[in-house]
Amino acid sequence: MVADHSGTGTGLERAISSLLEQYARAKADGGTGPRDIIARVRGYGAEAVPLLGKSLACATSPDLRRAAALLLGETGHSSALEPLAGCFPSEQDRSVRSAALAALSKLVAVVLNELAVLPAADVRREALKADLAKLLETDVGLAAVASQLEKSPDRNVRRGAVEALSCGSGPKIVGPLVQALADADWLVRAGAARCLGKIGDRRAAGALAHHLADSSWHVRRDAAVALAALGDGRARGPLMEYLESDDPADRALAVSGLTKLHGDDIAPRLIRALKDVDRFVRRNAADGLRVIGADEAINAISEALAAESDAGTRDVMKRALNALRRLHAAPSLRLVVEASGKLHLLEWENITVTIVNEGKGAASDVTVAATGPAESNVQAVGPLPAGASRQVRLPVRVKEVGRSVPVELQAVYKDEDGNRREYRALALLWVIDPDRERSAAPQVVIQGDYYGGDHIADSVVKKDNRPEKPPAMQRLCPHCGHELSLIKLPGFCPYCGQRLVE
C-alpha cells in the first residue's frame, strides 16, 4: 500500500503506511533502518503482511517497494513468502529485486528453522507446509530453499529444507535432494532419502543405491525403502536383512518396502511377519499382502485375525482379507476365436467366439464386440457364471483380400460388486480371394490371439504403403500343393492350415 496522507483507510493501514515511509527514508539516507520500526511491524503480526505485500506490488516509488520487501522479510511469518516470491516476474527495478531476494532468503531460513523445531503434533506445521508448497511452485522460491539446503551452517535449517521439499512436486526438486544425500548431518540425509522415495523419480536410484552403504544405519534403511518405492531390485537384499532386525521399526519399514517389489519370495516373508511381536509390523504385513494380491494369504490372514488382540491391527487385517476375497472371487473372462467358414471380400461372415469365465465369481451384463476394418458389432451375452463358457457368432465386414485383417475383440462385463471390467484381444484373420475360390473352400486361418501391442504392425500390410497394383506372389504350399497367389505370404497356409512362416 502506498503512503496514505488523506486520512482515509483503517487505523492499521495508516500505521503501516507511516512506518513504511519512515523505513524508506531511513534506507534512502543510507541507514540500516531503525530497529524500532521493525519491532513495531512485527508487533502487528500477520495482519501487516497483506498490506506490505500490496505496497510491494503496487507502490509507484521504488524506494517504497524496496522498503516493503525488506519489512516483509522481517515479519517472520511464512505468509510473507508468497508476495516476496511473486514480485519477481513483474518487478523491473534491480534494487527492489535485490532487496526482495535478500528478504526472501532471510525469511526462508527463519521459516525452515521453525518447521524443523516444531513438534510433530503442532497445528502450525500444516500452515507452514502449505505456504512452503506455494513457494516451491516458483523458480525463485525453489532456488531459495535449495540454497539454504546447500549453504546454511544451521543443521535445523537444512533439515527444514528437506521437509519443505517434500511438500513440493516435479522433477526440479530431485536435484537438490540428491545433493542433500551428501550432507554431513545424517538426519538431513535420511530425510532426503525418504523424500526421494516419495517422489518416485528413478533418476535418484543410483544415488540412493550408493547410500545403502552409508555410515548411518538410519540412512541405509531409508535408502533401501526409497529404492523399493522406485521398484529397484537393489533394495531386496538390505530389506530382507532389516526384516530380521531386533528393532521393530526396521522390520515395519522393511515389510512396507518389500511390498513394492516383485518376486515369489515376497508373499511368504509377509505371511511370516503376520506373527511378529510388534503390532505395526503385523499391520504392514497384512496391508502389504492386500497390495500384492497374494492368493495364499487369505488363509494366513484368517488365522492371524483369529489370534489378533490389537483392535487397530484387527481392522487392517479385516480390510485386507475382504479385499483379497473380492479379488480372488472375481470373474475373469477370456475370448477364444475359432475359424468359421470362408471370409470373403465384401461379404458379411460370422466368426465364432467362445467366452470363458476362468474366475471364481459370476460375470453379469456381458457384451462382446468385434471391431473389424469397417464396422463394429456388439452382441449381448447376459450373465456368465464362474467356470462357464458360451459361444457367440459375430459378423465382420472385410475390405481387402490376400492379407491379414486385424479384428479387435472386446468383452465388457461387471463383477459381483458392480465394477466394470473388460478383456481385449486381437485376432488376425487371413482373407481369401473369392475369384480364386475352389470347390473345397478353405477355412479362415487364425494367426493369433494377442493383447494389442506391436503384433499388428508385424502382420498387416497397410494399403497406403502398397503400390496401386502390387505384384502377385506365386508359390506352392509345400504341405498341400495349392498355389498361393498372394500379396504377402501369411503365417499359415489358408488351405491346409500348416505353418508357412516361422
Helices and strands as residue ranges (DSSP letters): H 11-28, H 35-43, G 45-47, H 48-58, H 62-75, G 78-80, H 81-86, H 94-117, H 124-136, H 139-151, H 155-165, G 171-173, H 174-180, H 186-199, G 202-204, H 205-210, G 211-213, H 217-229, G 233-235, H 236-242, H 248-259, H 266-273, H 279-292, H 297-307, H 311-328, E 333-338, E 348-357, E 363-371, E 376-384, E 389-397, E 404-414, E 420-430, G 434-436, E 446-450, H 455-459, G 463-465, E 473-476, E 483-486
